Amino acid sequence: MTSESEPRLRSIAMGPARIDLLRKLPSQHKYDHGHALVMSGSAGRTGAARLAARAALRIGAGLVTIGVPSEALGEVAAQVTAVMVRVAEPLEDVLADRRINALCIGPGYGPGAACRAAVAQCLTAERAVVLDADALTSFADDPEALFAMTRGRAVVMTPHGGEFRRLFPDLSGDAAGVAEAAARAGCVVLLKGDCTMVGRDGVVARHNADGRRAAPWLATAGSGDVLAGLITGLLARGLDAAEAAECAVWLHAEAARCFGPGLIAEDLAEEIPAVFRTLGV
């Protein structure tokens, strides 16, 4: 696809087929719903990973583990219960557990060489991967090095506008730009904004394109970390990358709309059960 090509546009909606994907069957156990691993940053920077992990668990992942550096073990362990925590040094030892089938890296991780190395390990581990925040910023000086690893893999990139410009400086943030970004990176690209767009294979799905599903309360610190966790949890449950991204965008906005004024990021995951009940999940 070239930058001059017009993408096929459609709206992100939550219909019966998608609602069916969210249901759990009586015969299933926790491992049928996957095991998500969320990578955390160092001590004092673990909040984003904890937000993402909680969201992954709320959306229905069977198990969720936060992978931490040893220095952050106590900080994280003191603040989680159903979410598990494990020292991820070295990361390959954690990834040796093949039951882990979805990874999230970037929220609060800290940009730089260590992050780039961890991203490379995640992307070559043959798991579905969500790349957010620092996992994207760390490749701002060499986006092609990242794209060489994401092409053809089950990857969702979740940049906001600034991160998108750093990775794709020659592209606009409109639907055509998102479609071209997805083609260039060879994976799903989700551009967050008042009209969030999910691009893959020449198709761009838009949320709130007509302004009818605005969720202004999402303009709060940590809401993007929650979105990354929702996508990761859905990937763990077996949804493909684009389906997971689109479902998560809709549910994320719906949770904010249901909660309304006063929302902070911690509220989003806790609102998911109410959204599920409304949908009849």
MIKOLVEX-549894 format. One line per field, with one value per residue (C-alpha): residue number from 1; residue in one letter; x, y, z. Coordinates in nm, 3 decimals. Each point is the difference from the previous one (the first is absolute). Layout:
<rs>
seq [NUM;...]
type [A;...]
px [X;...]
py [Y;...]
pz [Z;...]
</rs>
This chain:
<rs>
seq [1;2;3;4;5;6;7;8;9;10;11;12;13;14;15;16;17;18;19;20;21;22;23;24;25;26;27;28;29;30;31;32;33;34;35;36;37;38;39;40;41;42;43;44;45;46;47;48;49;50;51;52;53;54;55;56;57;58;59;60;61;62;63;64;65;66;67;68;69;70;71;72;73;74;75;76;77;78;79;80;81;82;83;84;85;86;87;88;89;90;91;92;93;94;95;96;97;98;99;100;101;102;103;104;105;106;107;108;109;110;111;112;113;114;115;116;117;118;119;120;121;122;123;124;125;126;127;128;129;130;131;132;133;134;135;136;137;138;139;140;141;142;143;144;145;146;147;148;149;150;151;152;153;154;155;156;157;158;159;160;161;162;163;164;165;166;167;168;169;170;171;172;173;174;175;176;177;178;179;180;181;182;183;184;185;186;187;188;189;190;191;192;193;194;195;196;197;198;199;200;201;202;203;204;205;206;207;208;209;210;211;212;213;214;215;216;217;218;219;220;221;222;223;224;225;226;227;228;229;230;231;232;233;234;235;236;237;238;239;240;241;242;243;244;245;246;247;248;249;250;251;252;253;254;255;256;257;258;259;260;261;262;263;264;265;266;267;268;269;270;271;272;273;274;275;276;277;278;279;280;281]
type [M;T;S;E;S;E;P;R;L;R;S;I;A;M;G;P;A;R;I;D;L;L;R;K;L;P;S;Q;H;K;Y;D;H;G;H;A;L;V;M;S;G;S;A;G;R;T;G;A;A;R;L;A;A;R;A;A;L;R;I;G;A;G;L;V;T;I;G;V;P;S;E;A;L;G;E;V;A;A;Q;V;T;A;V;M;V;R;V;A;E;P;L;E;D;V;L;A;D;R;R;I;N;A;L;C;I;G;P;G;Y;G;P;G;A;A;C;R;A;A;V;A;Q;C;L;T;A;E;R;A;V;V;L;D;A;D;A;L;T;S;F;A;D;D;P;E;A;L;F;A;M;T;R;G;R;A;V;V;M;T;P;H;G;G;E;F;R;R;L;F;P;D;L;S;G;D;A;A;G;V;A;E;A;A;A;R;A;G;C;V;V;L;L;K;G;D;C;T;M;V;G;R;D;G;V;V;A;R;H;N;A;D;G;R;R;A;A;P;W;L;A;T;A;G;S;G;D;V;L;A;G;L;I;T;G;L;L;A;R;G;L;D;A;A;E;A;A;E;C;A;V;W;L;H;A;E;A;A;R;C;F;G;P;G;L;I;A;E;D;L;A;E;E;I;P;A;V;F;R;T;L;G;V]
px [0.000;0.130;-0.058;-0.230;-0.232;-0.334;-0.067;-0.329;-0.178;-0.244;-0.125;0.093;-0.315;-0.092;-0.234;-0.122;0.301;0.243;-0.205;0.022;0.378;-0.004;-0.203;0.150;-0.142;-0.087;0.239;0.304;0.268;0.248;0.264;-0.259;0.001;0.373;0.280;0.104;0.339;0.031;0.354;0.062;0.250;0.231;-0.096;-0.204;-0.118;-0.226;-0.341;-0.056;0.071;-0.231;-0.279;0.052;0.015;-0.320;-0.177;0.124;-0.141;-0.333;-0.049;0.020;0.357;0.025;0.324;0.202;0.359;0.201;0.365;0.214;0.365;0.112;0.015;-0.375;-0.119;-0.103;-0.170;-0.217;-0.066;-0.134;-0.265;-0.138;-0.201;-0.162;0.269;0.322;0.351;0.329;0.353;0.073;0.379;0.090;-0.309;0.067;-0.058;-0.352;-0.071;0.099;-0.349;-0.194;-0.332;0.071;-0.157;-0.035;0.252;-0.024;0.307;0.048;-0.223;0.236;0.289;0.239;0.137;0.346;0.228;-0.134;-0.353;0.105;0.164;-0.306;-0.229;0.217;-0.027;-0.376;-0.042;0.210;-0.172;-0.287;-0.272;-0.260;0.148;-0.134;0.255;-0.086;0.166;0.373;0.012;-0.079;0.197;0.314;0.007;-0.063;0.354;-0.029;-0.362;0.101;0.184;-0.333;-0.199;0.243;-0.107;-0.374;-0.073;-0.215;-0.039;-0.303;0.087;-0.210;0.172;-0.194;0.154;-0.152;0.051;0.352;0.125;-0.157;0.188;0.329;-0.037;-0.167;0.122;-0.103;-0.357;-0.310;-0.215;-0.306;-0.142;0.230;0.300;-0.108;-0.052;0.345;0.155;-0.155;0.130;0.348;0.016;-0.169;-0.226;-0.304;0.045;-0.245;0.021;-0.160;-0.200;-0.351;-0.059;0.213;0.097;0.113;0.181;0.088;0.017;-0.133;-0.301;-0.040;-0.266;-0.096;-0.159;-0.202;0.046;-0.343;0.043;-0.281;0.222;0.224;0.168;0.170;0.067;0.271;0.221;0.170;0.340;0.019;-0.304;0.226;0.168;-0.342;-0.075;0.328;-0.096;-0.347;0.151;0.254;-0.270;-0.207;0.306;0.059;-0.358;0.067;-0.134;0.208;0.190;-0.244;-0.305;0.160;0.092;-0.346;-0.185;0.227;-0.050;-0.378;0.000;0.251;-0.219;-0.317;0.148;0.088;-0.344;-0.168;0.211;-0.014;0.132;0.279;0.148;0.362;0.191;-0.050;-0.377;0.007;0.077;-0.246;-0.276;0.049;-0.231;-0.285;0.061;-0.001;-0.332;-0.152;0.116;-0.125;0.343]
py [0.000;0.347;0.323;0.108;-0.298;0.053;-0.258;-0.179;0.156;-0.151;0.069;-0.189;-0.149;-0.272;-0.243;-0.350;-0.178;0.205;-0.045;-0.376;0.026;0.154;-0.278;-0.284;-0.352;-0.210;-0.274;0.230;0.049;0.282;-0.130;-0.002;0.379;0.049;0.138;0.361;0.139;0.375;0.134;0.258;0.277;0.052;0.092;0.318;-0.059;-0.304;0.167;-0.016;-0.373;-0.061;0.189;-0.204;-0.329;0.068;0.085;-0.321;-0.202;0.185;-0.053;-0.374;-0.125;-0.320;0.102;0.319;0.041;0.319;-0.052;0.224;0.084;-0.137;0.347;0.048;-0.337;0.126;0.311;-0.196;-0.302;0.228;0.142;-0.297;-0.305;-0.191;0.127;-0.197;0.143;-0.154;0.127;0.017;-0.015;-0.149;0.046;-0.318;-0.206;0.143;-0.044;-0.367;-0.054;-0.070;0.047;0.374;0.093;0.381;0.267;0.371;0.218;0.374;0.147;0.153;-0.213;0.286;0.083;-0.092;-0.288;-0.237;0.054;-0.058;-0.329;-0.115;0.093;-0.209;-0.297;0.034;0.032;-0.308;-0.214;-0.103;0.154;0.266;0.334;0.344;0.280;0.319;0.314;-0.050;-0.308;0.237;0.304;-0.212;-0.045;0.364;0.033;-0.318;-0.098;-0.242;-0.214;-0.044;-0.060;-0.271;-0.193;0.076;-0.087;-0.308;-0.052;0.023;0.347;0.299;0.339;0.254;0.344;0.331;0.287;0.089;-0.357;-0.044;0.304;-0.130;-0.336;0.128;0.361;0.023;-0.119;0.191;-0.113;-0.053;-0.329;-0.013;0.053;-0.273;-0.241;0.076;-0.034;-0.346;-0.100;0.130;-0.173;-0.316;-0.021;0.160;0.370;0.160;0.379;0.133;0.321;0.141;-0.210;-0.306;-0.192;-0.360;-0.073;-0.331;-0.131;0.316;0.021;0.266;-0.050;0.321;0.058;0.315;0.128;0.164;0.131;-0.212;-0.217;0.268;-0.095;0.321;-0.146;-0.218;0.309;-0.105;-0.146;-0.377;-0.055;-0.107;-0.257;-0.147;-0.021;-0.185;-0.245;-0.058;-0.084;-0.232;-0.183;-0.051;-0.126;-0.247;-0.117;-0.080;0.296;0.102;0.327;0.224;-0.151;0.040;0.361;0.095;-0.176;0.162;0.348;-0.037;-0.145;0.258;0.284;-0.163;-0.042;0.371;0.098;-0.216;0.141;0.360;0.307;-0.050;-0.300;-0.089;-0.282;-0.240;0.019;-0.131;-0.366;-0.005;0.119;-0.286;-0.245;0.251;0.041;-0.377;-0.029;0.265;-0.194;-0.331;-0.158]
pz [0.000;-0.088;0.186;-0.284;0.042;0.167;0.272;0.043;0.295;0.246;0.350;0.315;0.149;0.248;-0.176;0.093;-0.153;0.207;0.315;-0.054;-0.007;0.348;0.162;0.204;-0.033;0.307;-0.113;-0.021;0.265;0.055;-0.239;-0.279;0.029;-0.025;0.211;-0.052;0.101;0.058;0.026;0.272;0.039;0.295;0.355;0.005;-0.358;0.046;0.005;-0.376;-0.014;0.295;-0.177;-0.316;0.187;0.193;-0.327;-0.164;0.288;0.003;-0.373;0.059;-0.038;0.204;0.166;0.002;0.119;0.037;-0.091;0.219;0.056;0.337;0.153;-0.063;0.131;0.343;-0.135;-0.242;0.222;0.273;-0.234;-0.194;0.100;-0.287;-0.236;0.046;0.009;-0.108;-0.033;-0.373;0.018;-0.237;-0.215;-0.198;0.314;0.031;-0.370;0.028;0.147;-0.319;0.179;-0.019;-0.333;0.003;0.097;0.074;0.017;0.021;0.272;0.255;-0.122;-0.063;-0.347;-0.119;-0.090;0.266;-0.124;-0.362;0.098;0.194;-0.290;-0.233;0.237;0.017;-0.375;-0.075;0.265;-0.231;0.217;-0.064;0.111;0.091;-0.041;0.184;0.133;0.064;-0.224;-0.287;0.114;0.035;-0.379;-0.092;-0.140;-0.209;-0.069;-0.273;0.256;0.177;-0.316;-0.110;0.311;-0.008;-0.362;-0.037;0.375;0.229;0.127;0.100;0.025;0.208;-0.055;0.097;-0.239;0.116;-0.012;-0.343;-0.133;0.141;-0.174;-0.319;-0.036;-0.365;0.053;0.100;0.288;-0.218;-0.123;-0.301;0.225;0.241;-0.288;-0.138;0.346;0.039;-0.343;0.079;0.341;-0.128;0.304;0.162;0.078;0.243;0.009;0.318;-0.008;0.014;-0.312;0.069;-0.313;-0.047;-0.324;-0.164;-0.358;-0.163;0.233;0.268;0.266;0.179;0.338;0.059;-0.354;0.018;0.355;0.142;0.223;0.144;0.329;0.119;0.345;-0.156;-0.004;0.321;0.089;-0.038;-0.221;-0.287;0.225;0.074;-0.373;-0.059;0.273;-0.143;-0.338;0.160;0.193;-0.313;-0.188;0.282;-0.042;-0.364;-0.196;-0.298;0.016;-0.186;0.171;0.342;-0.072;-0.125;0.282;0.258;-0.146;0.020;0.353;0.124;-0.121;0.127;0.347;0.005;-0.124;0.263;0.284;-0.116;0.183;0.249;-0.179;0.069;-0.165;0.292;-0.053;-0.356;0.066;0.290;-0.233;-0.248;0.188;-0.021;-0.372;-0.042;0.185;-0.225;-0.305;0.141;-0.004]
</rs>
